[in-house]
Amino acid sequence: MAASSPFDDFRALLNSLPDPDENAIRLARKRQSELTKPEGSLGRLEDIALWYAGWRGKEKPIVTRPLVAVFAGNHGVTDENVTPVPRAVTQQMVENFAAGGAAINQICVAYDLGLKIFDLALDYPTMDITKDAAMDMRGAAATMAFGMESIAGGTDLLCLGEMGIGNTTIASAISLALYGGKAEEWTGPGTGSKGDYYRRKIAAVKKAVELHKDHLNDPFEVMRRLGGREIAAMMGAILAARMEKIPVILDGFVVTSAAAILHKINPHALDHCIAGHVSAEPAHRRLLDKIGKKPLLDLGMRLGEGTGAAIAAGVVKAAVLTHSQMATFEQAGIKI
């Protein structure tokens, strides 16, 4: 018998994922044809409404408890001097979130979204991935399980965000490990990495993937060796949302790198997810193509924090409300 792994339960879940409610989609599509508008005139908003209806299992759903979950982690790879921003800024930004002073706070107010911040042992950065695995197996699995618990308390639309100095280096290494190519193709400026910082960032991505190359056929090993606690937690949150049939909006490059690991395990693992936006981080569009997601918005953003996903949530809420609350031609007394 093969030795058991802390990831076995997650593998089992990924092999038994629930599907959307096809009857709800059928009823919602019929309703779309009866609403007071030319068929197809709301474009992608109509597709979003059908997607949401299918996952919530309702012909006329309403988004009532949208949540932005921001996972914060620190990374040992910053010891490689890959960014001009000190690691302490992660904690400072978490405190800024708590005080209501960040961009994500204002966007949540604007779109009436809940906000939860998860501090993932910021005083204990993961290991430097150019020298060792980021996490041990048990720690990685435990963090993924923690992420699954993040939806406790209930939500009907989950927007994922992250905070972590150095985590675009992590996302680049994950992308290179999953899809190959050149480190330069997957590595961008992140939080202002230019000149020597950028050259060291590319070198770190190359060195990390080379160091761990004999173990990267298993996506879970990609996560624990090259990832971070926020990567593991977001994977858990996406998986838990799928089991509860909660639609998910992905944010930028780092969030998408976590999602891509699940997609590598099961190409249908992200059927309940949409890409909220495409980041200005150069590799994000390429990564979205790999997982087959068309971004909802393209605003030139690259802040993280869940900001792009949160703005997209406003669009999703509007799409769902329009679908569910518009009058039909019969109700409005319109004859065509």
C-alpha positions as CSV (number, residue, x, y, z in Angstrom):
1,M,0.0,0.0,0.0
2,A,1.1,3.5,-0.8
3,A,1.8,5.7,2.3
4,S,-1.0,8.1,3.1
5,S,-0.5,11.8,2.6
6,P,-2.0,14.8,4.4
7,F,-3.3,15.8,0.9
8,D,-5.3,12.6,0.3
9,D,-8.6,14.0,1.6
10,F,-8.3,17.0,-0.7
11,R,-7.5,14.7,-3.7
12,A,-10.7,12.8,-2.9
13,L,-12.8,15.9,-2.8
14,L,-11.3,17.1,-6.1
15,N,-12.4,13.8,-7.6
16,S,-16.0,14.1,-6.5
17,L,-16.9,17.8,-7.2
18,P,-20.5,18.8,-7.3
19,D,-21.9,20.2,-10.5
20,P,-24.3,23.1,-11.1
21,D,-28.0,22.6,-11.0
22,E,-28.9,22.0,-14.7
23,N,-32.7,22.4,-14.0
24,A,-32.1,25.8,-12.4
25,I,-30.0,26.8,-15.4
26,R,-32.8,25.7,-17.8
27,L,-35.5,27.6,-15.9
28,A,-33.2,30.7,-15.7
29,R,-32.5,30.5,-19.4
30,K,-36.3,30.3,-20.1
31,R,-36.8,33.4,-17.9
32,Q,-34.1,35.3,-19.8
33,S,-36.1,34.8,-22.9
34,E,-39.2,36.3,-21.3
35,L,-37.6,39.5,-19.8
36,T,-38.4,42.9,-21.1
37,K,-35.4,43.2,-23.4
38,P,-34.2,42.0,-26.8
39,E,-32.7,38.5,-26.4
40,G,-29.0,38.7,-25.7
41,S,-29.0,42.5,-25.3
42,L,-27.4,42.4,-21.9
43,G,-24.5,40.4,-23.3
44,R,-22.2,38.8,-20.8
45,L,-24.4,39.9,-17.9
46,E,-26.9,37.2,-19.1
47,D,-24.2,34.5,-19.0
48,I,-23.2,35.6,-15.5
49,A,-26.8,35.4,-14.3
50,L,-27.1,31.8,-15.7
51,W,-23.8,30.8,-14.1
52,Y,-24.9,32.2,-10.7
53,A,-28.3,30.6,-10.9
54,G,-26.9,27.2,-11.7
55,W,-24.5,27.2,-8.8
56,R,-27.1,28.5,-6.3
57,G,-29.7,26.2,-7.7
58,K,-32.4,28.9,-8.1
59,E,-34.2,30.2,-11.1
60,K,-34.3,33.7,-9.6
61,P,-31.4,34.0,-7.1
62,I,-30.3,37.2,-5.3
63,V,-26.8,37.9,-3.9
64,T,-27.4,38.7,-0.2
65,R,-24.1,37.9,1.6
66,P,-21.2,38.7,-0.7
67,L,-17.8,38.4,1.0
68,V,-14.3,39.5,0.2
69,A,-11.8,37.2,1.9
70,V,-8.2,38.5,2.0
71,F,-5.4,36.1,3.0
72,A,-2.1,37.5,4.2
73,G,1.2,35.6,4.3
74,N,4.9,36.3,4.5
75,H,7.6,34.7,2.4
76,G,11.2,33.7,3.0
77,V,12.1,34.4,-0.6
78,T,12.2,38.1,0.2
79,D,15.6,37.3,1.8
80,E,16.8,37.1,-1.9
81,N,16.2,40.9,-2.2
82,V,13.6,40.5,-4.9
83,T,11.6,43.5,-3.9
84,P,12.4,47.0,-2.6
85,V,9.4,46.8,-0.2
86,P,10.3,45.3,3.3
87,R,8.4,42.3,4.5
88,A,7.1,44.2,7.5
89,V,4.7,46.0,5.1
90,T,2.5,42.9,5.0
91,Q,1.7,43.3,8.7
92,Q,1.3,47.0,8.4
93,M,-1.2,46.6,5.5
94,V,-3.2,44.0,7.5
95,E,-3.4,46.7,10.3
96,N,-4.5,49.2,7.6
97,F,-7.2,46.8,6.5
98,A,-8.4,46.5,10.1
99,A,-8.5,50.3,10.5
100,G,-10.5,50.7,7.3
101,G,-7.8,52.6,5.5
102,A,-7.1,50.5,2.4
103,A,-8.5,50.5,-1.1
104,I,-10.3,47.3,-0.5
105,N,-12.2,48.8,2.4
106,Q,-13.6,51.6,0.3
107,I,-14.6,49.3,-2.6
108,C,-16.4,47.0,-0.1
109,V,-18.3,50.0,1.2
110,A,-19.2,51.1,-2.4
111,Y,-20.6,47.7,-3.3
112,D,-21.9,46.6,0.1
113,L,-19.6,43.7,0.4
114,G,-18.5,41.9,3.6
115,L,-14.7,41.8,4.4
116,K,-12.7,39.3,6.3
117,I,-8.9,39.5,6.7
118,F,-6.9,36.3,7.6
119,D,-3.4,36.7,9.1
120,L,-1.5,33.6,8.3
121,A,1.3,33.5,10.9
122,L,2.9,36.7,9.5
123,D,5.6,36.5,12.2
124,Y,6.8,33.2,10.8
125,P,7.5,33.5,7.1
126,T,7.6,30.4,4.9
127,M,11.0,29.1,4.0
128,D,13.1,30.7,1.2
129,I,12.0,28.6,-1.8
130,T,15.4,29.0,-3.5
131,K,16.9,27.0,-0.6
132,D,14.1,24.7,0.8
133,A,10.4,23.8,0.5
134,A,8.2,26.7,1.5
135,M,6.2,24.5,3.9
136,D,6.3,21.0,5.3
137,M,3.5,18.7,4.1
138,R,1.5,18.8,7.3
139,G,1.7,22.6,7.6
140,A,0.6,23.1,4.0
141,A,-2.4,20.7,4.4
142,A,-3.4,22.4,7.7
143,T,-3.3,25.8,6.0
144,M,-5.4,24.5,3.2
145,A,-7.9,23.2,5.7
146,F,-7.9,26.6,7.5
147,G,-8.8,28.2,4.1
148,M,-11.7,25.8,3.8
149,E,-13.0,27.1,7.1
150,S,-12.9,30.7,5.9
151,I,-16.4,30.5,4.5
152,A,-17.9,29.5,7.9
153,G,-20.7,31.9,8.8
154,G,-22.1,31.8,5.3
155,T,-21.7,33.6,2.0
156,D,-23.3,33.4,-1.4
157,L,-20.5,35.0,-3.4
158,L,-16.9,34.7,-2.4
159,C,-14.3,37.2,-3.7
160,L,-10.7,36.1,-3.1
161,G,-7.8,38.5,-2.4
162,E,-4.3,38.3,-0.9
163,M,-1.6,40.4,0.7
164,G,2.0,39.4,1.0
165,I,5.2,41.1,0.1
166,G,7.1,38.8,-2.3
167,N,4.1,36.8,-3.4
168,T,4.3,37.7,-7.1
169,T,7.7,35.9,-7.0
170,I,5.8,32.9,-5.6
171,A,3.1,33.2,-8.2
172,S,5.7,33.3,-11.0
173,A,7.5,30.2,-9.7
174,I,4.2,28.3,-9.4
175,S,3.2,29.3,-13.0
176,L,6.6,28.3,-14.4
177,A,6.4,24.9,-12.5
178,L,2.9,24.2,-13.8
179,Y,3.2,25.3,-17.4
180,G,6.9,25.6,-18.3
181,G,8.4,28.2,-20.5
182,K,10.9,30.8,-19.4
183,A,11.1,32.5,-16.0
184,E,11.1,35.8,-17.7
185,E,7.7,35.1,-19.3
186,W,6.1,34.6,-15.9
187,T,7.9,37.3,-13.9
188,G,6.8,40.9,-13.7
189,P,7.5,43.9,-11.5
190,G,5.1,43.1,-8.7
191,T,5.5,45.7,-6.0
192,G,8.0,47.8,-7.9
193,S,10.8,45.3,-8.7
194,K,12.9,47.0,-11.3
195,G,16.5,46.9,-12.3
196,D,18.6,44.7,-10.0
197,Y,15.5,43.8,-8.0
198,Y,13.8,42.5,-11.1
199,R,17.0,40.6,-12.2
200,R,17.2,39.0,-8.8
201,K,13.5,38.1,-8.9
202,I,13.9,36.2,-12.2
203,A,17.0,34.5,-10.8
204,A,15.1,33.4,-7.7
205,V,12.2,32.0,-9.8
206,K,14.6,30.0,-11.9
207,K,16.6,28.8,-9.0
208,A,13.5,27.7,-7.0
209,V,12.0,25.7,-9.9
210,E,15.3,24.1,-10.6
211,L,15.8,23.1,-7.0
212,H,12.4,21.4,-6.7
213,K,12.1,20.1,-10.3
214,D,12.1,16.4,-9.3
215,H,8.9,16.9,-7.2
216,L,6.8,19.2,-9.4
217,N,4.7,16.6,-11.2
218,D,2.3,16.7,-8.3
219,P,0.5,20.0,-8.1
220,F,0.2,19.7,-4.3
221,E,3.9,19.5,-4.2
222,V,4.1,22.7,-6.3
223,M,1.9,24.4,-3.7
224,R,3.9,23.3,-0.7
225,R,7.4,23.7,-2.2
226,L,6.9,26.9,-4.1
227,G,3.8,28.4,-2.6
228,G,2.9,30.2,0.5
229,R,0.3,30.1,3.2
230,E,-2.0,32.4,1.4
231,I,-1.7,30.2,-1.7
232,A,-2.7,27.1,0.4
233,A,-5.5,28.9,2.2
234,M,-7.0,30.2,-1.1
235,M,-6.9,26.7,-2.6
236,G,-8.9,25.5,0.4
237,A,-11.3,28.4,0.2
238,I,-12.0,27.7,-3.5
239,L,-12.5,24.0,-2.8
240,A,-14.8,24.6,0.1
241,A,-16.8,27.0,-2.0
242,R,-17.2,24.4,-4.6
243,M,-18.5,21.8,-2.1
244,E,-21.1,24.3,-0.9
245,K,-21.9,25.5,-4.4
246,I,-20.8,29.1,-3.7
247,P,-19.7,31.1,-6.8
248,V,-16.2,32.5,-6.6
249,I,-14.6,35.6,-8.1
250,L,-10.8,35.4,-8.6
251,D,-8.7,38.5,-8.2
252,G,-5.3,39.0,-9.8
253,F,-2.1,37.1,-10.6
254,V,-1.4,35.6,-7.1
255,V,-5.0,34.4,-6.6
256,T,-5.1,33.0,-10.1
257,S,-1.8,31.0,-9.4
258,A,-3.5,29.3,-6.4
259,A,-6.6,28.5,-8.6
260,A,-4.3,27.2,-11.3
261,I,-2.9,24.5,-9.0
262,L,-6.5,23.2,-8.5
263,H,-7.1,23.4,-12.2
264,K,-4.0,21.3,-12.9
265,I,-5.4,18.6,-10.6
266,N,-8.9,18.7,-12.1
267,P,-9.7,20.9,-15.1
268,H,-13.3,21.2,-13.9
269,A,-12.2,22.4,-10.4
270,L,-12.8,26.1,-11.3
271,D,-16.2,25.8,-13.0
272,H,-17.7,27.8,-10.2
273,C,-15.2,30.6,-10.5
274,I,-14.9,33.6,-12.8
275,A,-12.0,35.9,-13.3
276,G,-12.9,39.3,-11.9
277,H,-10.3,41.1,-13.9
278,V,-7.0,40.9,-15.7
279,S,-4.2,42.5,-13.8
280,A,-1.5,44.8,-15.3
281,E,1.0,42.2,-14.0
282,P,2.2,40.9,-17.3
283,A,1.9,37.2,-16.7
284,H,-1.7,37.3,-15.5
285,R,-3.4,37.3,-18.9
286,R,-1.2,34.4,-19.9
287,L,-2.2,32.5,-16.7
288,L,-5.9,33.1,-17.3
289,D,-5.5,31.7,-20.8
290,K,-4.0,28.5,-19.3
291,I,-7.0,28.0,-17.0
292,G,-9.5,29.0,-19.6
293,K,-10.9,32.1,-17.9
294,K,-12.0,35.3,-19.7
295,P,-11.6,38.3,-17.4
296,L,-14.7,40.3,-16.6
297,L,-12.8,43.6,-16.3
298,D,-9.6,45.1,-17.6
299,L,-8.9,48.3,-15.6
300,G,-5.1,48.2,-15.6
301,M,-5.1,47.3,-11.8
302,R,-2.4,45.4,-10.0
303,L,-2.9,46.2,-6.4
304,G,-4.1,42.8,-5.1
305,E,-6.1,42.9,-1.8
306,G,-9.1,41.5,-3.7
307,T,-9.8,44.9,-5.3
308,G,-10.4,43.7,-8.8
309,A,-12.6,40.8,-7.6
310,A,-14.5,43.2,-5.4
311,I,-15.3,45.6,-8.3
312,A,-16.3,42.6,-10.4
313,A,-18.7,41.6,-7.6
314,G,-20.6,44.8,-8.3
315,V,-21.1,43.7,-11.8
316,V,-22.1,40.2,-10.7
317,K,-24.6,41.6,-8.2
318,A,-26.1,43.8,-11.0
319,A,-26.3,40.9,-13.4
320,V,-28.1,38.7,-10.9
321,L,-30.5,41.4,-9.7
322,T,-31.3,42.4,-13.3
323,H,-32.1,38.7,-14.1
324,S,-34.2,38.1,-11.0
325,Q,-36.1,41.4,-10.6
326,M,-36.8,42.5,-14.2
327,A,-40.4,42.2,-15.3
328,T,-41.3,39.7,-18.0
329,F,-43.2,40.9,-21.1
330,E,-46.4,39.4,-19.7
331,Q,-46.0,41.1,-16.3
332,A,-45.3,44.5,-18.0
333,G,-48.2,44.1,-20.4
334,I,-45.9,44.4,-23.4
335,K,-46.9,42.6,-26.5
336,I,-44.4,41.9,-29.2
